[in-house]
């Protein structure tokens, strides 16, 4: 009788262990955001930037206890960061450049109108943005206070871009319509689909 009981208890322990966090992958901390869904995230050192109905700066110096240290009223769907700037893909048809040089006081410093945006990626002096059915825009952020559209690939109803990543001379766009669009950005001011 003891052996079946021991086996049963061992099985219960194994099931419980399998349903819990694994040995090397586990939840460490959360930040309890009370607004609408967080739609974009970027990380720089000990700070995480989150965008939704506002732009938030979260300190993760102690990952078990993330704390908001700054905020500004900039909404967005997508987000990228590089250096002292974050690039917000705003649903109100603009790329918004936010200075995060002082993480406790993020400040919008530049804006470039474009079509409705859902995602952004930054590489060097360019930010690449995609959105609702119009392709990919290339925006020069050499002067973050005056971002300027310098290139485009696609036309109306080309593809609905949800995410974009830039590696080397190519931008990879995840699209609801065409799956994957690969755009040559070797010369960002004359981007072209491949």
C-alpha positions in Angstrom: 0.0 0.0 0.0 2.8 2.4 0.7 4.4 2.0 -2.7 1.3 3.1 -4.7 0.8 6.0 -2.4 4.5 7.0 -2.7 4.2 6.7 -6.5 1.0 8.8 -6.5 2.6 11.6 -4.5 5.7 11.5 -6.7 3.4 11.9 -9.8 1.6 14.9 -8.2 5.0 16.5 -7.4 6.2 16.0 -11.0 2.9 17.5 -12.4 3.2 20.5 -10.1 6.8 21.0 -11.1 6.0 20.7 -14.8 3.3 23.3 -14.6 5.4 25.8 -12.6 8.2 28.0 -14.0 11.1 25.9 -15.3 14.4 25.9 -13.5 16.0 28.5 -15.8 13.0 30.4 -17.1 10.8 32.2 -14.5 8.9 35.3 -13.9 11.1 37.8 -11.9 9.0 40.9 -11.7 6.0 42.8 -13.2 5.0 46.5 -13.4 1.3 46.9 -12.7 0.2 49.2 -15.6 -3.5 50.3 -15.1 -4.0 51.9 -18.5 -4.7 50.4 -21.9 -2.6 47.6 -23.3 1.2 48.2 -23.5 1.9 48.0 -27.3 5.6 48.7 -27.7 8.7 48.1 -25.6 12.4 49.0 -25.9 15.3 48.5 -23.5 18.3 50.7 -22.8 20.6 49.7 -19.9 18.6 49.7 -16.7 15.6 51.4 -18.3 12.7 50.0 -20.2 10.5 52.2 -22.4 6.8 51.2 -22.8 4.3 53.0 -25.1 0.5 52.8 -25.0 -1.7 55.7 -24.3 1.4 57.3 -22.7 5.2 56.9 -22.9 6.6 55.4 -19.8 10.2 54.9 -18.5 10.6 52.0 -16.1 13.7 51.4 -14.0 14.7 47.8 -13.9 17.8 48.3 -11.8 16.0 45.7 -9.5 14.2 43.4 -12.0 12.1 42.0 -9.2 10.7 45.5 -8.4 10.4 47.6 -11.6 9.4 51.2 -10.9 8.2 54.0 -13.2 10.6 56.9 -13.1 9.3 59.0 -16.0 6.4 59.6 -18.3 5.1 61.9 -21.0 1.8 62.1 -22.9 2.9 60.5 -26.1 0.8 57.6 -27.4 2.0 54.9 -29.8 1.8 51.4 -31.1 5.4 50.6 -31.8 8.7 51.7 -30.3 12.5 51.7 -31.0 15.3 53.2 -29.1 18.9 54.2 -29.7 21.3 56.5 -27.8 19.4 59.3 -26.0 16.2 58.9 -28.1 13.2 56.7 -28.4 11.2 56.6 -31.6 7.4 56.2 -31.2 5.3 54.9 -34.0 2.1 56.9 -33.3 -1.3 55.9 -34.4 -2.1 59.6 -35.2 0.1 59.3 -38.4 3.5 60.5 -37.1 6.9 59.3 -35.9 7.5 61.1 -32.6 11.1 61.4 -31.3 11.3 61.4 -27.5 14.5 62.5 -25.7 15.3 60.1 -22.9 18.6 61.8 -22.0 17.1 62.4 -18.6 15.0 59.2 -18.0 13.0 60.9 -15.2 11.8 63.6 -17.7 11.2 62.2 -21.2 10.4 64.9 -23.6 9.0 64.8 -27.2 11.5 66.8 -29.3 10.6 66.0 -32.9 7.8 64.8 -35.1 7.5 63.7 -38.7 4.1 63.1 -40.3 3.6 59.9 -42.2 0.8 57.3 -42.6 -0.8 55.5 -39.5 2.0 53.6 -37.8 2.3 50.3 -36.1 6.0 49.7 -35.7 9.4 51.3 -35.9 13.0 50.2 -36.1 16.1 52.3 -35.9 19.5 51.8 -37.6 22.2 54.4 -37.6 20.7 57.8 -38.6 17.5 56.3 -39.9 14.2 55.1 -38.5 12.1 52.7 -40.5 8.4 52.8 -39.9 5.5 50.6 -41.2 1.8 50.7 -40.7 -1.6 50.6 -42.4 -1.4 49.5 -46.0 1.2 51.9 -47.4 4.6 50.2 -47.2 7.7 51.4 -45.5 8.9 54.9 -44.8 12.5 55.8 -44.2 13.0 58.8 -41.9 16.3 60.5 -41.3 16.8 61.2 -37.6 20.3 62.7 -38.0 18.7 65.8 -36.4 16.3 64.2 -33.9 14.5 67.6 -33.4 13.7 67.7 -37.2 13.1 64.1 -38.4 12.5 64.1 -42.2 11.0 61.5 -44.5 13.7 60.6 -47.1 12.6 57.3 -48.6 9.7 55.1 -49.2 8.9 51.6 -50.6 5.4 50.6 -51.6 2.2 52.3 -52.5 -1.3 52.5 -51.3 -2.5 49.1 -50.1 0.9 47.6 -50.7 1.1 45.7 -47.4 -0.1 46.2 -43.9 3.0 46.2 -41.8 2.9 45.0 -38.2 6.6 44.8 -37.3 9.9 45.8 -38.9 13.5 44.9 -38.2 16.6 46.2 -39.9 19.7 44.0 -40.3 22.5 45.1 -42.5 21.2 46.3 -45.8 17.6 44.9 -45.4 14.4 45.8 -43.7 12.2 42.8 -42.9 8.5 43.7 -42.6 6.0 41.3 -41.0 2.8 41.8 -42.9 -0.8 40.6 -42.6 -1.2 40.6 -46.4 2.0 39.3 -47.8 3.6 37.5 -44.9 7.1 38.9 -45.2 8.3 41.8 -47.3 12.1 42.3 -47.7 13.2 45.8 -48.5 16.7 46.8 -49.6 17.9 49.7 -47.5 21.5 49.8 -48.7 20.7 53.3 -49.8 18.0 54.3 -47.4 16.9 57.3 -49.4 15.9 55.0 -52.3 14.5 51.9 -50.6 13.2 49.2 -52.9 11.4 45.9 -52.4 13.3 42.7 -53.3 
